[in-house]
Amino acid sequence: MSQSIPFKHLSCPDCAGGASRREFIKTAVGGIAATAVSGSLLSVMSRQSGGAVVPAATSETLVGQLYKTLNDKQRKTICFPFQDPRRSKVDNNWHIIKPNIKAVFEPEQRDLVRQIFMSMHSEEYAQRVFEQVDHDNQEAKAGGFEGCSVAMFGEPGKQFEFVFTGRHVTRRCDGNSVDGEAFGGPIFYGHAALSDNEAADHPGNAYWYQAKRANELFQALDGKQRKIALNDNPRTEKGTDTVALTGSERGLSGIRMSDLTHDQKDLAWKVMNDVLAPFRKTDAAKAMKLIEDAGRDKLHFTFYNYMDIGNDGVWDIWQIEGPSMVWYFRGAPHVHTWVHVRDPKAM
């Protein structure tokens, strides 16, 4: 693990076409079987003429529809070869291309981008996550949700990945094009709800519930276990390097899953499921399967007494790490979360 970081180094740098074409876009958007209603994404089912029920559109099919609406100028702006290194990058505040969503797309296309983003999240959390991204990018004077940027790598229907970036957000949709990667690669989520320097209870924060769940696990540990689990040197945040995977069971901090009691293991696994709740079921299930296949008992749970807001013993910084995964939650001065889950056989 990295050396202890002075408080000032943990302050956030991100805080200091023609008519016929428009008609085509409207037709594409109108055919989408997933729609935002009353500000939240609902799973909509449609019926074919024979009465058969067909499932709602997925992020992947929506990306395919968006791709078909692009003109030559837009493709030159947002489309790149699949092997472009930007596809695998992650950071807490970045734009994968300089032009933002509003500058690149027409209104109907921007609606498609919104629906793609919403469908990458669970019905329960989609609107909440959208509001978080819109809020944080408004506060950064970036233009809200449409001030973020997107890029496409490869080609939908073949090998492809759609990447959405901005302040406190990196999300991916790849149709399982990236072998052995949950979420298509490393992702980032965070939130500065009422201010950049949040209070101990993080009022209004979309993701603070995850820290509360993780702290329930800490409270379930006995005194000896807590000494093993509690550390004072969290990892540094260095973009993609933040989620570099060790590939080894040695040298991981915190308490190992195999050293927990049966009841504690059940609680730890429930915590893992709960932190995945904002994401669509297919992505959450894939992440859990990769973690399961790599071995539950290889996971380590670490809590950090560094930057304990309010000195209340509710640890704002914690992580779950294994040889082929890391889930690093830094809740001070507000929430930053770095995630990378891989198939160990693909490393």
LUMLO-418247 format. One record per residue (C-alpha): residue in one letter; x, y, z. Coordinates in Angstrom, 1 decimal, decimal comma, padded with zeros to 4 digits. Example, Ala and Ser with C-alpha at 12.3 -4.5 7.8 and 13.67 -1.06 7.14 Angstrom:
BEGIN
   residu        X        Y        Z
        A    012,3   -004,5    007,8
        S    013,7   -001,1    007,1
This chain:
BEGIN
   residu        X        Y        Z
        M    000,0    000,0    000,0
        S    001,1    003,6   -000,5
        Q    002,4    005,9    002,1
        S    000,2    008,2    004,2
        I   -001,1    011,2    002,2
        P   -001,2    014,7    003,8
        F   -004,6    016,2    004,0
        K   -003,9    018,8    001,4
        H   -003,0    016,2   -001,1
        L   -006,4    014,5   -000,7
        S   -008,2    017,7   -001,6
        C   -009,8    017,3   -004,9
        P   -008,3    018,9   -008,0
        D   -011,7    018,7   -009,6
        C   -013,1    020,8   -006,7
        A   -010,8    023,9   -006,4
        G   -027,9    018,1   -040,3
        G   -030,8    018,3   -042,8
        A   -034,6    017,7   -042,3
        S   -034,4    014,2   -043,6
        R   -031,7    013,4   -041,2
        R   -033,6    014,8   -038,3
        E   -036,6    012,7   -039,3
        F   -034,4    009,6   -039,2
        I   -033,2    010,4   -035,7
        K   -036,7    011,0   -034,5
        T   -037,8    007,6   -036,0
        A   -034,9    005,9   -034,3
        V   -035,6    007,5   -030,9
        G   -039,3    006,8   -031,3
        G   -038,7    003,1   -031,7
        I   -036,8    002,8   -028,4
        A   -038,6    000,5   -026,0
        A   -037,0    002,1   -022,9
        T   -038,0    005,6   -021,9
        A   -037,6    008,0   -019,0
        V   -040,9    008,7   -017,4
        S   -041,5    011,2   -014,6
        G   -037,7    011,6   -014,3
        S   -037,0    007,9   -013,8
        L   -036,2    005,1   -016,2
        L   -038,9    002,4   -016,3
        S   -038,5   -001,0   -017,9
        V   -041,0   -000,8   -020,7
        M   -042,2   -003,9   -022,5
        S   -043,7   -003,6   -026,0
        R   -046,0   -005,9   -027,9
        Q   -045,4   -007,1   -031,5
        S   -048,4   -007,4   -033,8
        G   -048,7   -011,1   -032,8
        G   -049,1   -010,2   -029,2
        A   -045,6   -011,4   -028,1
        V   -043,9   -009,4   -025,4
        V   -040,4   -008,2   -026,3
        P   -037,9   -006,9   -023,7
        A   -037,0   -003,3   -023,3
        A   -034,0   -002,0   -025,2
        T   -030,6   -002,4   -023,6
        S   -027,7    000,0   -023,4
        E   -026,1   -001,9   -026,2
        T   -029,0   -001,7   -028,6
        L   -029,4    002,0   -027,7
        V   -025,7    002,6   -028,5
        G   -026,3    000,8   -031,8
        Q   -029,2    003,1   -032,6
        L   -027,2    006,2   -031,7
        Y   -024,3    005,0   -033,9
        K   -026,6    004,8   -036,9
        T   -027,7    008,4   -036,5
        L   -024,2    009,8   -036,6
        N   -023,1    011,9   -039,6
        D   -019,6    012,0   -040,9
        K   -018,5    015,0   -038,8
        Q   -019,8    013,4   -035,6
        R   -018,1    010,1   -036,4
        K   -014,8    011,9   -036,8
        T   -015,3    013,6   -033,5
        I   -016,4    010,7   -031,2
        C   -015,5    007,4   -033,0
        F   -012,1    005,7   -032,6
        P   -010,4    002,4   -033,2
        F   -011,2   -000,2   -030,5
        Q   -007,5   -000,3   -029,4
        D   -007,2    003,4   -028,7
        P   -005,7    003,8   -025,2
        R   -008,3    006,3   -024,1
        R   -010,8    003,5   -024,0
        S   -009,3    002,0   -020,9
        K   -008,6    005,2   -019,0
        V   -010,4    006,3   -015,8
        D   -010,1    009,4   -013,7
        N   -012,2    011,4   -011,2
        N   -012,7    014,4   -013,5
        W   -011,9    014,2   -017,2
        H   -013,4    014,4   -020,7
        I   -012,6    011,6   -023,1
        I   -012,9    014,1   -025,9
        K   -013,0    017,9   -025,6
        P   -016,4    018,6   -027,2
        N   -019,2    017,9   -024,8
        I   -022,5    016,1   -025,4
        K   -024,4    019,4   -026,1
        A   -021,8    020,5   -028,6
        V   -021,6    017,2   -030,5
        F   -025,2    015,9   -030,7
        E   -028,6    017,1   -031,9
        P   -031,5    017,1   -029,3
        E   -032,8    013,7   -030,2
        Q   -029,4    012,2   -030,1
        R   -028,8    013,8   -026,7
        D   -031,9    012,1   -025,5
        L   -030,5    008,8   -026,7
        V   -027,3    009,4   -024,7
        R   -029,3    010,1   -021,6
        Q   -031,3    006,8   -022,1
        I   -028,0    004,9   -022,6
        F   -026,7    006,3   -019,4
        M   -029,9    005,6   -017,5
        S   -030,1    002,0   -018,8
        M   -026,6    001,3   -017,5
        H   -028,0    001,7   -014,0
        S   -030,7   -000,1   -012,0
        E   -034,2    001,1   -012,0
        E   -033,9    001,9   -008,3
        Y   -030,9    004,2   -008,7
        A   -030,9    005,4   -012,3
        Q   -032,6    008,8   -011,6
        R   -030,5    009,3   -008,4
        V   -027,3    008,7   -010,3
        F   -028,4    010,9   -013,2
        E   -029,1    013,7   -010,7
        Q   -025,7    013,2   -009,1
        V   -023,9    013,6   -012,4
        D   -026,0    016,5   -013,5
        H   -025,5    018,3   -010,1
        D   -021,7    017,7   -009,9
        N   -021,1    018,9   -013,4
        Q   -023,3    022,0   -012,8
        E   -021,3    022,8   -009,7
        A   -018,1    022,4   -011,7
        K   -019,6    024,9   -014,2
        A   -019,2    022,2   -016,9
        G   -022,8    022,4   -018,1
        G   -024,5    019,6   -016,1
        F   -025,1    016,2   -017,6
        E   -024,8    017,5   -021,2
        G   -021,5    019,1   -020,3
        C   -020,0    015,6   -020,0
        S   -018,5    013,8   -023,0
        V   -018,8    010,4   -024,8
        A   -016,7    008,4   -027,2
        M   -017,3    005,2   -029,1
        F   -014,5    002,7   -029,8
        G   -014,9    000,0   -032,5
        E   -018,4   -000,5   -033,9
        P   -021,7   -001,6   -032,2
        G   -022,7   -005,1   -033,3
        K   -019,1   -006,0   -033,5
        Q   -016,4   -005,3   -031,0
        F   -017,2   -001,9   -029,4
        E   -017,3    000,2   -026,3
        F   -019,2    003,4   -025,4
        V   -017,5    005,5   -022,7
        F   -019,2    008,3   -020,8
        T   -017,0    010,7   -018,8
        G   -017,1    013,9   -016,7
        R   -016,7    015,1   -013,2
        H   -017,3    012,3   -010,8
        V   -018,2    009,8   -013,5
        T   -016,7    007,2   -015,8
        R   -019,1    004,6   -017,2
        R   -018,8    002,0   -019,9
        C   -021,1   -000,1   -022,1
        D   -019,4   -002,7   -024,2
        G   -021,7   -005,7   -024,9
        N   -019,0   -007,9   -023,3
        S   -016,5   -006,9   -026,0
        V   -013,8   -006,5   -023,4
        D   -012,8   -010,0   -022,4
        G   -012,8   -010,7   -018,7
        E   -013,7   -007,2   -017,5
        A   -016,7   -006,3   -015,4
        F   -018,2   -002,9   -016,5
        G   -016,0   -003,1   -019,6
        G   -013,0   -001,9   -017,6
        P   -012,3    000,4   -014,6
        I   -015,1    002,8   -013,7
        F   -015,4    005,8   -011,3
        Y   -018,3    007,3   -009,4
        G   -018,4    010,0   -006,7
        H   -020,5    012,8   -005,3
        A   -020,1    016,2   -003,6
        A   -023,6    016,7   -002,4
        L   -024,0    019,9   -000,4
        S   -020,4    021,0   -000,5
        D   -017,0    019,8   -001,5
        N   -016,2    019,3    002,3
        E   -019,1    017,2    003,5
        A   -020,2    016,7    007,1
        A   -019,7    013,5    008,9
        D   -023,1    012,1    007,9
        H   -022,7    013,2    004,3
        P   -026,2    014,5    003,9
        G   -027,7    014,1    000,4
        N   -024,8    012,0   -000,9
        A   -026,0    009,4   -003,3
        Y   -023,4    006,8   -002,3
        W   -022,8    007,3    001,4
        Y   -025,2    004,4    002,1
        Q   -022,3    002,2    000,9
        A   -020,0    003,4    003,6
        K   -022,7    002,9    006,2
        R   -023,0   -000,7    005,0
        A   -019,3   -001,3    005,0
        N   -019,1    000,1    008,6
        E   -021,7   -002,4    009,7
        L   -019,2   -005,1    008,8
        F   -016,5   -003,3    010,8
        Q   -018,8   -003,1    013,8
        A   -019,4   -006,9    013,5
        L   -015,6   -007,6    013,9
        D   -014,2   -008,4    017,3
        G   -011,3   -006,4    018,8
        K   -008,5   -008,5    017,4
        Q   -010,1   -008,5    013,9
        R   -010,6   -004,7    014,0
        K   -006,9   -004,2    014,7
        I   -006,1   -006,2    011,5
        A   -008,8   -004,4    009,5
        L   -008,0   -000,8    010,5
        N   -005,1    000,9    008,7
        D   -003,9    004,5    008,3
        N   -002,4    004,6    004,8
        P   -005,0    004,7    002,0
        R   -003,9    004,4   -001,6
        T   -003,1    007,5   -003,6
        E   -005,4    008,6   -006,4
        K   -003,5    008,6   -009,7
        G   -006,0    008,2   -012,5
        T   -005,9    004,7   -014,0
        D   -003,0    003,7   -011,8
        T   -005,4    004,0   -008,8
        V   -007,1    000,8   -009,8
        A   -004,0   -001,2   -010,8
        L   -004,5   -004,8   -009,8
        T   -001,8   -006,8   -008,0
        G   -002,6   -010,2   -009,4
        S   -001,3   -011,6   -006,1
        E   -002,7   -012,6   -002,8
        R    000,4   -011,4   -001,0
        G    000,8   -007,9    000,5
        L   -002,9   -007,0    000,6
        S   -003,9   -004,9    003,6
        G   -006,8   -005,5    006,0
        I   -008,6   -008,6    007,1
        R   -009,0   -011,5    004,8
        M   -012,4   -013,0    004,1
        S   -011,1   -016,5    005,2
        D   -010,4   -015,1    008,7
        L   -014,0   -014,1    009,2
        T   -016,7   -016,1    011,0
        H   -019,5   -017,6    008,9
        D   -021,9   -014,8    009,9
        Q   -019,3   -012,2    009,2
        K   -018,7   -013,7    005,7
        D   -022,4   -013,6    005,0
        L   -022,5   -009,9    006,0
        A   -019,4   -009,2    003,9
        W   -020,9   -010,7    000,8
        K   -024,1   -008,8    001,4
        V   -022,0   -005,6    001,5
        M   -020,6   -006,5   -001,9
        N   -024,0   -007,0   -003,3
        D   -025,2   -003,7   -001,8
        V   -022,4   -001,6   -003,3
        L   -023,4   -003,0   -006,7
        A   -027,0   -001,9   -006,3
        P   -026,7    001,3   -008,5
        F   -025,7   -000,7   -011,6
        R   -027,9   -002,7   -014,0
        K   -028,4   -006,4   -013,0
        T   -026,4   -007,8   -015,8
        D   -023,3   -005,8   -014,9
        A   -023,7   -006,5   -011,2
        A   -024,1   -010,2   -011,8
        K   -021,1   -010,3   -014,0
        A   -019,0   -008,5   -011,4
        M   -020,1   -010,9   -008,6
        K   -019,4   -013,9   -010,7
        L   -015,9   -012,8   -011,5
        I   -015,3   -012,1   -007,8
        E   -016,8   -015,5   -006,9
        D   -014,7   -017,3   -009,5
        A   -011,6   -015,7   -008,3
        G   -012,3   -016,9   -004,8
        R   -014,3   -015,1   -002,0
        D   -011,8   -016,0    000,6
        K   -009,1   -014,1   -001,2
        L   -010,9   -010,8   -000,6
        H   -009,5   -008,3    002,0
        F   -011,5   -005,7    003,7
        T   -009,6   -002,6    004,9
        F   -010,9    000,5    006,8
        Y   -008,8    003,6    007,3
        N   -008,7    006,0    010,3
        Y   -007,1    008,6    008,1
        M   -009,4    011,7    007,6
        D   -012,2    010,4    009,8
        I   -014,6    013,3    009,4
        G   -016,1    014,2    012,8
        N   -013,7    011,8    014,5
        D   -016,7    009,6    015,0
        G   -015,2    006,2    014,2
        V   -017,4    005,8    011,2
        W   -014,7    005,2    008,7
        D   -015,0    007,4    005,6
        I   -012,4    005,6    003,7
        W   -012,4    001,8    003,1
        Q   -011,8   -000,7    000,4
        I   -012,4   -004,2   -000,8
        E   -009,4   -005,8   -002,6
        G   -008,5   -009,1   -004,1
        P   -005,8   -010,2   -006,5
        S   -008,1   -009,3   -009,5
        M   -010,4   -006,6   -008,1
        V   -010,4   -003,4   -006,1
        W   -013,3   -001,3   -004,8
        Y   -011,8    001,8   -003,2
        F   -014,2    004,2   -001,5
        R   -012,7    007,5   -000,4
        G   -015,4    009,4    001,5
        A   -013,3    012,4    002,5
        P   -013,7    015,3    001,9
        H   -016,5    013,9   -000,3
        V   -017,1    010,6   -002,1
        H   -014,7    009,3   -004,7
        T   -015,0    005,6   -005,7
        W   -012,6    003,7   -007,9
        V   -013,7    000,2   -009,2
        H   -011,9   -002,4   -011,2
        V   -013,0   -006,1   -011,4
        R   -011,3   -008,5   -013,8
        D   -011,2   -012,2   -014,5
        P   -007,9   -013,4   -013,1
        K   -007,4   -015,7   -016,1
        A   -007,5   -012,6   -018,3
        M   -004,8   -010,7   -016,4
